Amino acid sequence: MTNSESDIQEIIKYVQKLEKRVKKLESKDTIILKSVPKDIQPKPLKFSPEKLIDIYNDVPSILEEYVVEVSITAQSWRSHSEDKTIVEKSIGGNYWIILLENLDEKKYYLLPNQSKKLRISRLRSLNNMFKIQGEKDTNNDNYIIIKPALLNMIPSGKEWEIIEKGILYLGKTSPTQKLTTELEKLTENQETMPSSLQGLLNVLEKLNKNNNELKIKLNSLEKRIQKLEPEEIKWVELYHLEPEKFATLGGGNTKLKLTETTINKLLQSSTKDIYLEADSLGQYLLKQGEKGLYLFPDPLGIFDKNSLILTRLANLFITHGEIPIASLGKDIKVIKPAKLKKINNNQWSLLESGEINF
């Protein structure tokens, strides 16, 4: 055999080895990890699952920019098994996937698609994603999310597997929310509030020792109930007695609004640094007192649900009662004004939350 023939034989052997490697890599038993396509990966949000639930139940439209629409895969649908459920991207799908990033942790959550009018009571795949509680009426399509479903992205980067079911409550209000709402009504009688809460807390602990959620909410309510200073009482009385003239009483006012930076931080993550700025179209009125700066909703302003949700997220005012779709400022019951600190001629920061009721 000549040298050239020997070289050809070596090349053939090398090519054969390469072919074997390619076949092995292409075999069904081998998983190739790929980068996740940008149009499939949802934009991350930096806040807690608890805040996600609050926003979803109150004003889900805020989340639409951060979701990927998905549906259950045909294979999972046909299998009728709840042990392994896979979802995939689907335009107009029945579910949303949302990515929360906190510290070094990333978690994918699944929720019903709120931009669609879903027939929740007839959505068969729902049982694969959620444990259903509440009023199991075949015609009942009102629901709230108590806990979102938890997912894992599978190696292909195009599908997700349900690893923990969420909890969905059929009906307008869960039992916990109903009880909390009734308790919050007691805030109108501030003299008896602490003792009443403690008495109720003792009864609830005897009935259900494991109900930590209610205990936390009750303790939180008790801590927030504080007696107002005489100056605060004066401003609150004027707010309710003369809403039409309130802006001009006591030497005028300054209209304020949340800064754009503060709003963006609230949507992306929780922040304790809340700033407001002067704006002639602002929804809040700043009143100068002898002992401080007090913030009120503008009694002549109109507040839609989104602006009221932002008010709550910013902790400008601790809100009691169900947030309405829209409200005139003068119809909002101010229990306590918020307190501010002046930063410069155009900006103020939040020192202490106020309280309002609907």
JOJO-V338549 format. One record per residue. PSI is psi as a letter, one per 30 degrees, with the letter a starting at -180 (999 if undefined). BURIAL is I if it has 9 or more other ideal C-beta (glycine too) atoms within 8 Angstrom, else O. D_LAST is the distance of its C-alpha to the last C-alpha in whole Angstrom. Layout:
PSI,BURIAL,D_LAST
PSI,BURIAL,D_LAST
This chain:
k,O,97
l,O,97
e,O,95
e,O,93
e,O,92
e,I,91
e,O,88
e,O,87
e,I,87
e,O,85
e,O,83
e,O,82
e,O,82
e,O,79
e,O,77
e,O,78
e,O,76
e,O,73
e,O,73
e,O,72
e,O,69
e,O,68
e,O,68
e,O,66
f,O,63
f,O,63
l,O,63
f,O,60
f,O,60
k,O,59
k,O,56
j,O,56
k,O,52
l,O,51
k,O,49
k,O,45
k,O,45
e,O,43
f,O,41
e,I,40
k,I,39
l,I,35
k,O,34
k,I,33
k,I,29
i,O,29
l,I,26
l,O,26
e,I,26
e,O,23
e,I,21
e,I,23
e,I,21
e,O,17
e,I,18
e,I,20
f,O,18
e,I,15
i,O,17
f,I,21
f,O,22
f,I,22
f,I,25
e,I,27
f,O,29
g,I,30
l,I,31
k,I,34
k,I,34
l,I,37
l,I,38
k,I,40
l,I,44
e,O,46
e,O,48
e,I,45
e,O,44
f,O,48
f,O,48
g,O,45
k,O,45
f,O,42
e,O,44
j,O,44
k,I,42
k,I,42
l,I,40
l,I,41
k,I,40
j,O,39
k,O,38
g,O,35
l,I,35
f,I,33
l,I,32
k,I,31
k,I,32
k,I,31
k,I,33
k,I,31
j,O,33
j,O,33
b,O,36
g,O,39
k,O,37
k,O,37
k,I,35
k,I,34
k,I,31
k,I,31
l,I,28
k,I,28
j,I,28
f,I,25
f,O,27
l,O,28
j,O,28
k,I,29
i,O,30
e,I,29
f,I,31
g,O,34
j,I,34
e,O,37
f,I,37
e,I,34
f,O,35
f,I,37
e,I,34
k,I,32
k,O,32
k,I,30
l,I,28
b,I,26
j,O,26
i,O,29
k,O,30
f,O,32
g,O,30
j,I,26
g,O,26
k,O,22
l,I,22
l,I,20
k,I,23
e,I,23
k,O,26
l,I,28
k,I,32
k,I,34
l,I,37
k,O,40
k,O,42
l,I,45
f,O,48
f,O,49
g,I,45
f,O,45
l,I,43
k,I,41
k,I,41
k,I,38
f,O,39
k,O,36
k,O,34
a,I,30
k,I,28
k,I,26
j,I,24
k,I,24
l,I,21
e,O,18
k,O,16
l,I,19
e,O,20
e,O,19
e,I,15
e,I,15
e,I,16
e,I,14
e,I,11
e,O,13
e,I,14
f,I,11
f,I,10
f,I,13
f,I,12
f,O,12
i,O,16
f,O,17
e,O,20
f,O,21
e,I,18
e,O,21
e,O,24
e,I,21
e,I,21
e,I,24
e,O,25
e,I,23
e,I,24
e,O,28
e,O,28
e,I,26
e,I,29
e,O,31
e,O,30
j,O,30
f,O,31
g,O,31
i,I,27
e,O,27
e,O,23
e,I,21
e,I,23
e,O,22
e,I,19
e,I,19
e,I,21
e,O,19
e,I,16
e,I,19
f,O,20
f,O,17
j,I,17
k,O,19
k,O,20
l,O,19
l,O,23
e,O,24
e,I,23
e,I,20
e,I,19
e,O,21
e,I,19
e,I,15
e,O,17
e,I,18
e,I,15
e,O,13
e,O,17
i,O,18
e,I,16
e,O,19
f,O,21
e,I,19
e,I,21
f,O,24
k,O,24
h,O,26
g,O,28
a,O,26
l,I,24
k,O,24
k,I,22
l,I,22
l,I,21
k,I,21
l,I,25
e,O,26
e,O,28
e,I,25
e,I,23
e,O,26
e,I,26
e,I,23
f,O,24
e,O,27
l,O,26
k,O,24
k,O,25
f,O,25
j,O,26
k,I,23
k,I,24
l,I,23
l,I,26
k,I,26
k,O,25
f,O,25
g,O,23
l,I,21
f,I,17
l,I,17
k,I,19
k,I,21
k,I,22
j,O,25
l,I,26
f,O,29
g,O,28
a,O,26
k,I,24
k,I,20
k,I,17
l,I,14
k,I,13
j,I,15
f,I,13
g,I,16
l,I,15
k,O,14
j,I,12
l,O,13
e,I,12
e,I,15
e,I,14
e,I,11
e,I,13
e,I,15
e,I,13
e,I,13
e,I,16
f,I,18
g,I,16
e,I,15
k,I,12
k,I,11
k,I,8
k,I,7
l,I,6
k,O,7
k,I,7
l,O,7
e,O,11
l,O,11
k,I,9
k,I,11
e,I,10
f,O,11
f,O,8
k,I,6
j,O,6
j,I,9
e,I,11
k,I,13
l,I,15
l,I,17
k,I,20
l,I,23
k,I,27
k,O,29
e,O,31
a,O,33
f,O,33
f,O,30
k,I,28
l,I,26
l,I,25
k,I,22
e,O,23
k,O,20
k,I,17
a,I,14
k,I,11
l,I,7
l,I,4
999,I,0
